[in-house]
Amino acid sequence: MSEQRHSSRTKNLTFAGLSALTGCVSLVIVVIALLVGLYIDSRLGQRGPATICLVTLSVPISLFVMVKIALTLIGQIQPANFNENEAQSQSKED
């Protein structure tokens, strides 16, 4: 039973860590939009319209993706089933 509890705790901490890293996904999406916008502007011989449009559109898209990933990962976390005796014995072991 203790092994299952540690496995569950490790799994929960992994999901929590991954959900904390979802901000990096937002950064990647915005940088990709910037690079694609610069490429399109250079091909069209313009200076900025495509870049501004793509970066502006990437912000709400990246926020949606970030929230969706975080909520999915947080939903995977399982609450601990401790009773008071187990919690006290756990604190004595630490």
VOKOL-41881 format. One record per residue: x, y, z of N, C-alpha, C, O in turn; residue in one letter; residue number from 0. Coordinates in nm, 3 decimals, decimal comma. Example, Ala and Ser with C-alpha at 12.3 -4.5 7.8 and 13.67 -1.06 7.14 Angstrom:
% VOKOL-41881
DRENKOL n_px n_py n_pz ca_px ca_py ca_pz c_px c_py c_pz o_px o_py o_pz res n
DRENKOL 1,319 -0,569 0,780 1,230 -0,450 0,780 1,320 -0,330 0,780 1,424 -0,332 0,846 A 0
DRENKOL 1,285 -0,225 0,708 1,367 -0,106 0,714 1,290 0,003 0,787 1,341 0,114 0,804 S 1
//
This chain:
% VOKOL-41881
DRENKOL n_px n_py n_pz ca_px ca_py ca_pz c_px c_py c_pz o_px o_py o_pz res n
DRENKOL 0,083 -0,119 0,000 0,000 0,000 0,000 0,087 0,126 0,000 0,056 0,223 -0,068 M 0
DRENKOL 0,196 0,122 0,077 0,285 0,236 0,084 0,350 0,261 -0,053 0,371 0,376 -0,092 S 1
DRENKOL 0,381 0,153 -0,123 0,442 0,166 -0,255 0,344 0,232 -0,352 0,384 0,313 -0,436 E 2
DRENKOL 0,218 0,196 -0,342 0,116 0,256 -0,429 0,100 0,405 -0,397 0,081 0,486 -0,487 Q 3
DRENKOL 0,108 0,439 -0,269 0,094 0,579 -0,228 0,210 0,662 -0,282 0,190 0,773 -0,330 R 4
DRENKOL 0,334 0,606 -0,275 0,449 0,679 -0,327 0,441 0,692 -0,479 0,478 0,796 -0,535 H 5
DRENKOL 0,392 0,588 -0,546 0,376 0,594 -0,691 0,273 0,700 -0,728 0,294 0,777 -0,823 S 6
DRENKOL 0,164 0,705 -0,655 0,060 0,805 -0,681 0,113 0,945 -0,654 0,083 1,038 -0,729 S 7
DRENKOL 0,192 0,960 -0,549 0,247 1,091 -0,515 0,345 1,137 -0,623 0,345 1,253 -0,663 R 8
DRENKOL 0,428 1,045 -0,670 0,523 1,078 -0,775 0,451 1,119 -0,903 0,490 1,214 -0,970 T 9
DRENKOL 0,346 1,045 -0,935 0,266 1,076 -1,054 0,201 1,214 -1,041 0,199 1,291 -1,136 K 10
DRENKOL 0,147 1,243 -0,924 0,084 1,373 -0,901 0,185 1,487 -0,910 0,156 1,592 -0,968 N 11
DRENKOL 0,304 1,467 -0,855 0,407 1,570 -0,863 0,452 1,591 -1,007 0,484 1,703 -1,047 L 12
DRENKOL 0,456 1,484 -1,084 0,491 1,496 -1,225 0,388 1,579 -1,300 0,423 1,667 -1,378 T 13
DRENKOL 0,260 1,552 -1,276 0,154 1,630 -1,341 0,159 1,776 -1,297 0,137 1,866 -1,379 F 14
DRENKOL 0,187 1,801 -1,171 0,195 1,938 -1,122 0,313 2,011 -1,186 0,302 2,128 -1,223 A 15
DRENKOL 0,426 1,943 -1,199 0,542 2,003 -1,264 0,518 2,033 -1,410 0,557 2,139 -1,460 G 16
DRENKOL 0,453 1,941 -1,479 0,422 1,963 -1,620 0,323 2,077 -1,638 0,335 2,155 -1,732 L 17
DRENKOL 0,227 2,086 -1,550 0,130 2,196 -1,563 0,197 2,331 -1,535 0,153 2,434 -1,587 S 18
DRENKOL 0,300 2,331 -1,454 0,373 2,455 -1,429 0,454 2,498 -1,551 0,483 2,617 -1,568 A 19
DRENKOL 0,491 2,404 -1,635 0,571 2,435 -1,754 0,488 2,476 -1,875 0,544 2,501 -1,981 L 20
DRENKOL 0,358 2,484 -1,860 0,274 2,519 -1,975 0,298 2,661 -2,024 0,265 2,694 -2,138 T 21
DRENKOL 0,354 2,746 -1,940 0,388 2,881 -1,984 0,491 2,881 -2,095 0,494 2,972 -2,178 G 22
DRENKOL 0,576 2,779 -2,097 0,676 2,767 -2,203 0,610 2,743 -2,338 0,660 2,787 -2,441 C 23
DRENKOL 0,497 2,673 -2,338 0,424 2,648 -2,462 0,378 2,781 -2,521 0,385 2,802 -2,642 V 24
DRENKOL 0,332 2,871 -2,437 0,289 3,002 -2,482 0,404 3,078 -2,547 0,387 3,139 -2,653 S 25
DRENKOL 0,519 3,074 -2,486 0,636 3,142 -2,540 0,675 3,084 -2,675 0,708 3,158 -2,767 L 26
DRENKOL 0,672 2,953 -2,689 0,707 2,887 -2,816 0,611 2,929 -2,926 0,654 2,957 -3,038 V 27
DRENKOL 0,482 2,933 -2,896 0,382 2,971 -2,998 0,404 3,114 -3,043 0,396 3,142 -3,163 I 28
DRENKOL 0,432 3,205 -2,952 0,452 3,345 -2,989 0,580 3,361 -3,071 0,582 3,438 -3,168 V 29
DRENKOL 0,686 3,290 -3,035 0,812 3,300 -3,111 0,794 3,244 -3,252 0,845 3,301 -3,348 V 30
DRENKOL 0,722 3,133 -3,264 0,696 3,078 -3,398 0,616 3,177 -3,481 0,645 3,196 -3,600 I 31
DRENKOL 0,516 3,240 -3,422 0,437 3,340 -3,495 0,525 3,457 -3,539 0,509 3,509 -3,649 A 32
DRENKOL 0,616 3,497 -3,454 0,708 3,606 -3,488 0,796 3,569 -3,607 0,811 3,647 -3,701 L 33
DRENKOL 0,853 3,450 -3,603 0,942 3,407 -3,711 0,866 3,389 -3,843 0,916 3,428 -3,949 L 34
DRENKOL 0,747 3,331 -3,837 0,666 3,314 -3,959 0,626 3,451 -4,013 0,628 3,473 -4,134 V 35
DRENKOL 0,588 3,542 -3,925 0,551 3,677 -3,969 0,667 3,750 -4,035 0,648 3,817 -4,136 G 36
DRENKOL 0,786 3,738 -3,978 0,903 3,800 -4,039 0,934 3,739 -4,175 0,972 3,810 -4,268 L 37
DRENKOL 0,917 3,608 -4,186 0,940 3,540 -4,314 0,840 3,588 -4,421 0,879 3,619 -4,534 Y 38
DRENKOL 0,713 3,595 -4,384 0,610 3,640 -4,479 0,636 3,785 -4,520 0,624 3,819 -4,638 I 39
DRENKOL 0,671 3,870 -4,424 0,700 4,010 -4,456 0,819 4,022 -4,551 0,817 4,104 -4,643 D 40
DRENKOL 0,921 3,942 -4,530 1,038 3,949 -4,617 1,005 3,901 -4,758 1,059 3,953 -4,855 S 41
DRENKOL 0,917 3,802 -4,770 0,878 3,751 -4,902 0,790 3,851 -4,978 0,797 3,861 -5,100 R 42
DRENKOL 0,707 3,924 -4,904 0,617 4,021 -4,967 0,682 4,158 -4,983 0,624 4,247 -5,046 L 43
DRENKOL 0,801 4,176 -4,929 0,870 4,304 -4,939 0,809 4,411 -4,850 0,824 4,530 -4,879 G 44
DRENKOL 0,742 4,372 -4,745 0,681 4,468 -4,653 0,761 4,471 -4,524 0,855 4,394 -4,503 Q 45
DRENKOL 0,719 4,563 -4,438 0,791 4,576 -4,313 0,695 4,580 -4,196 0,668 4,686 -4,141 R 46
DRENKOL 0,643 4,462 -4,156 0,569 4,456 -4,032 0,425 4,411 -4,030 0,384 4,354 -3,929 G 47
DRENKOL 0,344 4,432 -4,133 0,202 4,399 -4,116 0,175 4,253 -4,084 0,095 4,223 -3,995 P 48
DRENKOL 0,240 4,162 -4,153 0,216 4,020 -4,127 0,268 3,980 -3,989 0,205 3,901 -3,919 A 49
DRENKOL 0,381 4,036 -3,951 0,439 4,004 -3,820 0,346 4,052 -3,708 0,320 3,978 -3,613 T 50
DRENKOL 0,298 4,173 -3,721 0,209 4,227 -3,617 0,080 4,146 -3,608 0,033 4,116 -3,499 I 51
DRENKOL 0,023 4,112 -3,723 -0,101 4,034 -3,724 -0,082 3,896 -3,662 -0,162 3,853 -3,579 C 52
DRENKOL 0,025 3,828 -3,702 0,046 3,692 -3,650 0,079 3,692 -3,501 0,031 3,605 -3,428 L 53
DRENKOL 0,159 3,786 -3,456 0,191 3,791 -3,312 0,066 3,826 -3,231 0,043 3,771 -3,124 V 54
DRENKOL -0,015 3,918 -3,283 -0,140 3,955 -3,215 -0,236 3,836 -3,207 -0,298 3,814 -3,103 T 55
DRENKOL -0,246 3,761 -3,315 -0,334 3,643 -3,316 -0,278 3,528 -3,231 -0,354 3,447 -3,180 L 56
DRENKOL -0,146 3,522 -3,218 -0,087 3,410 -3,143 -0,110 3,422 -2,992 -0,109 3,320 -2,922 S 57
DRENKOL -0,131 3,542 -2,942 -0,148 3,560 -2,797 -0,274 3,490 -2,746 -0,262 3,410 -2,652 V 58
DRENKOL -0,393 3,514 -2,801 -0,510 3,441 -2,749 -0,503 3,291 -2,776 -0,551 3,211 -2,696 P 59
DRENKOL -0,443 3,253 -2,889 -0,429 3,111 -2,919 -0,337 3,044 -2,816 -0,367 2,936 -2,767 I 60
DRENKOL -0,226 3,109 -2,786 -0,133 3,050 -2,689 -0,194 3,045 -2,549 -0,169 2,950 -2,475 S 61
DRENKOL -0,272 3,145 -2,513 -0,338 3,142 -2,382 -0,439 3,028 -2,374 -0,448 2,959 -2,273 L 62
DRENKOL -0,516 3,008 -2,482 -0,612 2,898 -2,485 -0,541 2,763 -2,472 -0,583 2,678 -2,393 F 63
DRENKOL -0,434 2,745 -2,549 -0,360 2,618 -2,544 -0,299 2,598 -2,406 -0,301 2,487 -2,353 V 64
DRENKOL -0,245 2,703 -2,348 -0,182 2,693 -2,217 -0,284 2,653 -2,110 -0,257 2,567 -2,027 M 65
DRENKOL -0,400 2,716 -2,111 -0,504 2,684 -2,012 -0,556 2,542 -2,033 -0,580 2,470 -1,936 V 66
DRENKOL -0,574 2,502 -2,157 -0,624 2,368 -2,187 -0,527 2,261 -2,138 -0,569 2,163 -2,077 K 67
DRENKOL -0,398 2,280 -2,163 -0,297 2,184 -2,116 -0,294 2,180 -1,964 -0,291 2,072 -1,904 I 68
DRENKOL -0,294 2,297 -1,901 -0,287 2,302 -1,754 -0,409 2,235 -1,691 -0,394 2,158 -1,596 A 69
DRENKOL -0,527 2,263 -1,742 -0,647 2,203 -1,684 -0,651 2,052 -1,706 -0,696 1,978 -1,619 L 70
DRENKOL -0,604 2,007 -1,821 -0,600 1,863 -1,848 -0,504 1,794 -1,751 -0,538 1,690 -1,694 T 71
DRENKOL -0,386 1,851 -1,733 -0,288 1,789 -1,642 -0,333 1,796 -1,497 -0,313 1,700 -1,422 L 72
DRENKOL -0,391 1,907 -1,458 -0,439 1,919 -1,320 -0,555 1,823 -1,295 -0,570 1,771 -1,184 I 73
DRENKOL -0,636 1,799 -1,396 -0,745 1,702 -1,383 -0,696 1,560 -1,364 -0,769 1,476 -1,311 G 74
DRENKOL -0,573 1,532 -1,406 -0,515 1,399 -1,390 -0,467 1,372 -1,247 -0,449 1,257 -1,208 Q 75
DRENKOL -0,448 1,478 -1,170 -0,398 1,462 -1,033 -0,506 1,400 -0,947 -0,621 1,443 -0,949 I 76
DRENKOL -0,468 1,297 -0,873 -0,562 1,227 -0,786 -0,540 1,271 -0,642 -0,426 1,278 -0,596 Q 77
DRENKOL -0,648 1,303 -0,571 -0,632 1,346 -0,432 -0,581 1,231 -0,345 -0,613 1,114 -0,368 P 78
DRENKOL -0,504 1,267 -0,245 -0,450 1,167 -0,153 -0,560 1,119 -0,059 -0,645 1,197 -0,016 A 79
DRENKOL -0,558 0,990 -0,028 -0,656 0,932 0,063 -0,587 0,898 0,195 -0,562 0,781 0,226 N 80
DRENKOL -0,558 1,001 0,271 -0,496 0,983 0,402 -0,602 0,990 0,510 -0,694 1,071 0,504 F 81
DRENKOL -0,588 0,904 0,609 -0,667 0,927 0,728 -0,573 0,984 0,833 -0,453 0,995 0,808 N 82
DRENKOL -0,623 1,020 0,947 -0,540 1,088 1,047 -0,426 1,001 1,097 -0,316 1,052 1,120 E 83
DRENKOL -0,449 0,871 1,115 -0,343 0,783 1,165 -0,228 0,774 1,065 -0,111 0,776 1,106 N 84
DRENKOL -0,257 0,763 0,938 -0,152 0,756 0,837 -0,076 0,887 0,831 0,046 0,887 0,813 E 85
DRENKOL -0,145 0,999 0,844 -0,081 1,130 0,838 0,014 1,148 0,957 0,123 1,203 0,942 A 86
DRENKOL -0,028 1,102 1,075 0,058 1,113 1,192 0,179 1,022 1,180 0,290 1,062 1,216 Q 87
DRENKOL 0,161 0,900 1,131 0,274 0,811 1,117 0,368 0,860 1,009 0,489 0,838 1,018 S 88
DRENKOL 0,314 0,926 0,906 0,396 0,983 0,799 0,482 1,095 0,856 0,601 1,104 0,823 Q 89
DRENKOL 0,424 1,181 0,940 0,501 1,293 0,995 0,606 1,244 1,093 0,711 1,307 1,106 S 90
DRENKOL 0,582 1,133 1,163 0,681 1,077 1,256 0,798 1,017 1,180 0,911 1,020 1,230 K 91
DRENKOL 0,773 0,962 1,060 0,880 0,903 0,981 0,972 1,010 0,926 1,092 0,986 0,910 E 92
DRENKOL 0,920 1,129 0,897 1,003 1,238 0,840 1,087 1,294 0,949 1,164 1,387 0,925 D 93
//
